[in-house]
Amino acid sequence: MIKAIKFVSIPVRNQDDALAFYTEKLGFLVATDQAFDDTQRWIELRIPGAETRVVLFTPTGHEDRIGTFSSVSFIADNVEKTYAELSARGVEFTGPPTKADWGTSAIFKDPDGNTFVLGSK
């Protein structure tokens, strides 16, 4: 039976720039960084305290996905606090956190314009 999601892939233009953003600004940790082919590396990142990993990789033919809305949602214990911390580190949000019946959320972008939801549990 399926037990979990191993990783999600985030399409990026420049792997070095993306790696710096995800590690320095978001605090992810490098699990794997190795050659994949002549043009890309396989960069797999760990989110501290989580089993699911993030891969900074763009499959050939999927370059048009770079800079689009992602269906990936990240969870924070305190969205407002995380929003303030990440904003101070230079992470771009589309607006401040909003509250709804189901929880609090904010949308942020990576350097390639990929957008993600930061939400509460």
N, C-alpha and C positions, 0 to 999 in steps of 0.2 A: 504494500500500500504506500501511497505517497505520504511522506512525513513532513516535508517542509519545502521551501524555495531555497535552492542553493545560492543563486545569484541573480541579479537583474543587470542588464547591460545598458549603459548610458552612452549613446553615440556622441563622439567628440571630434573636433577638428584637429586639435593639437594636444597630444597625450601629455606632454610635459606641463603645459599650462593647466590642463584639467587635473593632473596629479597634484600640482601645487595648491590649487583651489580646494580640492576635496580633503587633502591632508592638513594644510595650514589653516584654512578658514573653517572647515566643517569638523576637523579633528578625527577623520578616518585614519586607519592604520594600514600600511602596505602588507598584504599577505603574500602576493606574488607580483613580480615585475620581471618578465623575461621576454625574449624575442618570440614573436609569433610567426612572422614572415618577413619579407624584405622591407616592408613599409610600416608595420605596426608591432607593438608589444602587447602581451597579455598582461594587463594591470588589474589585479584583483585586490579590492580593499575591504577591510573589516570595519564594521561600525562597533566601537567599544560596547560590550555588553549584549551584542546581538549575534545570532548565527548567520543570518542572511548577509551575503556579500554583494558588493557593487563592482562591476567590471567596466572599465573605461576603454571601450572598444567599439569600433564601427565596422560591421561586416561589409564587405564589398557589395555595392549596389544599394546600400542603405544610407548613403550620405545625405539623402533628402530628409532624413529623420532628425538630423542635427538642428538644434534650435527650435524644436517644437514642444508642445505640451507633453509631459510624460505622465504615464498612468502610475508612476511610483509615488507613494505617499510615505513620508517619514514621520515617526512618532516622537514626541517630546513629553516629558513629565509636566513641563510648564511652558506652554507655547509663548506666552508673553515674555518670560525671562529669556528663553532661547532666542526669540526674535531680537531682543535688545542686545544680547551677547553677539549674535551673528551679524547684526547690523553694524555694531561697533568694529567688527573685523572686516567690514567692507562687503558683506554679502548683500546683494540687491534683492529687495522685496518689492512686490507690486503694490503693496499697501500694508497698513498695520493689521495685526490679528483681528479677526472677527469672531464673534460668539454666535452660536446657533444652538438649537435644542440638543443636537447630537455632540457638541463639543466646540472647541476653539481651533481655528486654523489660520494659516497665513501662507501665501504663495511666494516662493523665491526662485531666483534664476542662477544658473551657473554661468561661467564666462562665455559659453557657446550659445546662451539664450534658451537652453533647456529649462523648462519650468517644472517645479515640484510643489507638492502640498506638504506643509509642516502642520501636523495636527496633534490633537490630544487623543488619549486612548478612548 
